[in-house]
Amino acid sequence: MRCQGIESRNLVGMAVLRIISGCLEIGTALLFLRLKKVEIALQLNAVLGLVGPIVFLLVSGLGLITVATKVSPYKVALVALGVAFIVLGSRN
């Protein structure tokens, strides 16, 4: 019973983080159009480039916390390793 409470809270947290991230993306795109300056758009885009991976890590972390209570530690380690590979692979 307790796991379901944690699971639903984490699921809501994951959804809220993605909604906030999406609203930030849309708001920034609208700001691009309103300001009509490529230089400012590039600066704002750079900030969004930092926000995206942070949101990804937070959402993945919440998911891993939830999954960790249901599956073997080996499978949790594989998922965590996959997240780490995504982060490493996307670095410049």
C-alpha positions in Angstrom: 0.0 0.0 0.0 2.8 2.4 0.9 4.6 1.8 -2.4 1.5 2.9 -4.3 1.5 6.3 -2.5 5.2 6.9 -3.3 4.7 5.7 -6.9 1.8 8.0 -7.5 3.6 11.0 -5.9 6.7 10.3 -8.0 4.6 9.9 -11.1 2.9 13.3 -10.5 6.3 14.8 -9.8 7.7 13.5 -13.1 4.7 14.8 -14.9 4.9 18.2 -13.2 8.6 18.6 -14.1 7.9 17.8 -17.7 4.9 20.2 -17.8 7.1 23.0 -16.3 9.9 22.1 -18.8 7.4 22.3 -21.7 6.0 25.6 -20.6 9.5 27.0 -20.4 10.2 25.8 -23.9 7.0 27.3 -25.3 7.4 30.6 -23.3 11.0 31.0 -24.6 9.9 30.4 -28.2 7.3 33.1 -27.8 9.9 35.3 -26.3 12.1 34.7 -29.4 9.3 35.9 -31.6 8.5 38.9 -29.5 12.1 40.2 -29.1 13.0 39.5 -32.7 16.7 39.4 -32.0 18.8 36.4 -33.0 21.5 37.2 -30.4 19.1 37.2 -27.5 17.4 34.1 -28.9 20.8 32.3 -28.9 21.4 33.3 -25.3 18.0 32.1 -24.2 18.5 28.9 -26.2 21.8 28.3 -24.3 20.0 28.5 -21.0 17.4 26.0 -22.2 20.2 23.8 -23.2 21.2 23.6 -19.5 17.6 23.2 -18.3 16.9 20.2 -20.5 19.5 17.8 -19.1 18.6 18.9 -15.5 15.0 18.1 -16.1 16.0 14.7 -17.7 18.1 13.8 -14.7 15.4 14.8 -12.2 12.7 12.9 -14.0 14.9 9.9 -14.4 15.9 10.0 -10.7 12.2 10.0 -9.6 11.6 7.1 -11.9 14.6 5.2 -10.6 13.5 5.7 -7.0 10.1 4.3 -7.8 11.4 1.3 -9.9 14.1 0.5 -7.3 11.4 -0.7 -4.9 9.9 -3.1 -7.4 12.8 -4.7 -9.4 16.1 -6.3 -8.7 19.1 -4.2 -7.9 20.7 -5.5 -11.1 18.0 -4.1 -13.3 18.0 -0.7 -11.4 21.8 -0.6 -12.0 21.3 -1.3 -15.7 18.7 1.6 -16.0 21.0 3.9 -14.0 23.9 2.9 -16.3 21.7 3.7 -19.3 20.9 7.2 -18.0 24.6 7.7 -17.3 25.4 6.6 -20.9 22.9 9.1 -22.3 24.4 11.9 -20.3 27.9 11.0 -21.3 27.0 10.5 -24.9 25.4 13.9 -25.1 28.4 15.8 -23.8 30.5 17.8 -26.2 
